[in-house]
Amino acid sequence: MQITSQKGSVVLDYYPIKNWENVIDPNNVLRILTFRGETMTKRIVSKEIRDDEVIDRVDNYTYEITGNKDNVPQYSSLSVETALNKLSPLEV
C-alpha cells in the first residue's frame, strides 16, 4: 500500500515481507518513509500499526491512498534473522 501527502512531498510505502523461504510474514510489513524523493526511514511495523497509521493520515492529514504494493513482497533483515535462527551452527 502507498499513501501520499496532499502536496506529494511525503510518501509512505508498505510492503509485505518474506523470509528466504519465500514465506510471507502474516503479521508485519516493511514501512518506507520518503520525503521529497529521498528515503528517510525503513522499518518493520505490525499490520495493526500500518492500518492505524493509514486511517489517521487519510482522515486527519489529507493523505491519499495512491498505490497497492501487496503483490511486491520484500526480503527483510528481520525475516533473514528469523530464517538464520532456524539453522544449525553447521549450516551457517
C-alpha positions in Angstrom: 0.0 0.0 0.0 1.2 3.5 -0.6 -0.1 6.8 0.8 1.0 10.3 -0.3 0.6 13.7 1.3 -1.6 16.2 -0.4 1.4 18.1 -1.8 3.2 14.9 -2.7 6.4 15.6 -0.7 5.8 12.7 1.8 5.2 9.2 0.7 4.7 6.1 2.9 5.1 2.7 1.2 4.1 -0.5 3.0 5.3 -3.8 1.5 4.6 -7.4 2.6 7.8 -9.0 3.9 9.0 -12.6 3.3 11.8 -14.8 4.5 14.4 -16.6 2.5 12.0 -19.5 2.1 9.6 -17.1 0.4 7.1 -17.4 3.3 5.2 -14.1 3.7 5.0 -12.8 7.2 1.3 -12.6 8.0 1.7 -10.0 10.9 4.2 -7.4 9.7 5.1 -5.2 6.8 8.1 -3.1 5.7 7.3 0.7 6.1 9.4 3.1 4.0 9.1 6.8 4.5 10.2 9.0 1.6 10.5 12.8 1.8 10.9 14.7 -1.5 12.2 11.6 -3.2 14.8 10.7 -0.5 14.3 7.7 1.7 14.3 8.8 5.3 13.5 5.5 7.2 12.8 1.9 6.7 11.3 -0.2 9.5 9.2 -3.3 10.2 5.8 -2.5 11.7 2.8 -4.7 12.5 -0.2 -4.6 10.2 -2.2 -3.2 13.1 0.2 -0.2 13.3 0.0 0.2 9.5 -3.8 0.2 9.5 -4.0 2.8 12.3 -1.4 5.0 10.6 -3.1 4.9 7.2 -6.5 5.7 8.8 -5.1 8.5 10.8 -3.2 10.2 7.9 -6.0 9.8 5.4 -8.7 11.0 7.8 -6.8 13.8 9.7 -3.9 14.9 7.4 -5.4 14.8 3.9 -3.1 11.9 2.7 -4.4 9.9 -0.3 -4.0 6.2 -1.0 -2.0 6.2 -4.2 -0.9 2.6 -4.8 -1.1 -1.0 -3.8 2.2 -2.8 -3.1 0.7 -6.1 -1.8 1.9 -8.0 -4.7 5.6 -7.0 -4.2 6.9 -8.7 -1.1 10.3 -7.7 0.1 13.0 -9.6 1.9 13.8 -8.1 5.2 16.6 -8.4 7.7 14.0 -9.4 10.3 12.9 -12.3 8.1 16.5 -13.2 7.3 17.4 -13.2 11.0 14.4 -15.5 11.7 15.5 -17.9 9.0 19.0 -18.0 10.3 17.8 -18.7 13.8 16.3 -21.9 12.4 19.6 -23.2 11.0 22.0 -25.3 13.0 25.5 -23.8 13.6 26.9 -26.2 11.0 24.6 -24.7 8.3 25.6 -21.1 8.9 
